[in-house]
Amino acid sequence: MSRMPAADEKMIRDALKEHGTVTPTGIQVSGNFFGDLNAKLNEGQRTLSDLIGDMAAHAKQERERKEAEAKTNDGS
């Protein structure tokens, strides 16, 4: 089994230091732990919102292109 990249391991350790509390049974993390860690791990990654926005922009451009093409063909 391969090791986790050092940068990711450091990010997780830092998040545990920030949000974790050592208890007699293990480590307890705050409610923000997983959300914050997920956000840090996904920094710079495209989100679903980004993809939907790109799809909408592409659909709009395609519709405008077809409308312009139809006007050109009607004018011939």
Phi, psi and omega per residue, in radians:
M1 nan 2.341 -3.096
S2 -1.456 2.751 3.130
R3 -1.429 2.644 3.072
M4 -1.184 2.519 3.074
P5 -0.969 2.463 -3.063
A6 -0.991 -0.678 -3.122
A7 -1.122 -0.709 3.128
D8 -1.178 -0.718 3.124
E9 -1.084 -0.751 3.115
K10 -1.083 -0.722 -3.138
M11 -1.068 -0.756 3.137
I12 -1.166 -0.770 3.120
R13 -1.079 -0.728 3.116
D14 -1.109 -0.720 3.121
A15 -1.123 -0.686 3.096
L16 -1.132 -0.690 3.107
K17 -1.099 -0.671 -3.085
E18 -1.327 -0.715 -2.997
H19 -1.953 -0.136 -3.027
G20 -1.735 2.633 3.051
T21 -2.298 2.252 3.114
V22 -1.350 2.262 3.098
T23 -2.109 2.971 3.112
P24 -1.060 -0.418 -3.105
T25 -1.778 -0.039 -3.134
G26 2.643 -2.454 3.136
I27 -2.054 2.272 3.066
Q28 -1.821 2.309 3.141
V29 -1.992 2.670 3.120
S30 -1.278 2.926 3.138
G31 -1.100 -0.385 -3.114
N32 -1.472 -0.186 -3.014
F33 -0.953 -0.986 -3.043
F34 -1.218 -0.650 3.103
G35 -1.121 -0.810 3.124
D36 -1.140 -0.744 3.138
L37 -1.125 -0.763 3.113
N38 -1.050 -0.760 3.126
A39 -1.081 -0.719 3.130
K40 -1.174 -0.715 -3.137
L41 -1.175 -0.514 -3.074
N42 -1.688 0.076 3.126
E43 -0.960 2.309 3.115
G44 1.470 -0.131 3.115
Q45 -1.531 2.613 3.100
R46 -1.250 2.416 3.121
T47 -1.714 2.944 3.075
L48 -1.045 -0.665 3.106
S49 -1.063 -0.718 3.088
D50 -1.071 -0.792 -3.112
L51 -1.124 -0.746 3.136
I52 -1.134 -0.726 3.099
G53 -1.066 -0.740 3.106
D54 -1.124 -0.708 3.120
M55 -1.125 -0.720 3.129
A56 -1.133 -0.742 3.121
A57 -1.119 -0.718 3.116
H58 -1.123 -0.763 3.127
A59 -1.085 -0.702 3.120
K60 -1.125 -0.774 3.119
Q61 -1.092 -0.726 3.138
E62 -1.128 -0.758 3.110
R63 -1.080 -0.788 3.139
E64 -1.113 -0.678 3.106
R65 -1.110 -0.766 3.135
K66 -1.150 -0.681 3.099
E67 -1.114 -0.760 3.130
A68 -1.139 -0.692 3.125
E69 -1.129 -0.698 3.128
A70 -1.153 -0.709 3.106
K71 -1.107 -0.699 3.138
T72 -1.127 -0.749 3.136
N73 -1.190 -0.611 3.113
D74 -1.220 -0.521 -3.103
G75 -1.418 -0.150 -3.092
S76 -1.378 nan nan
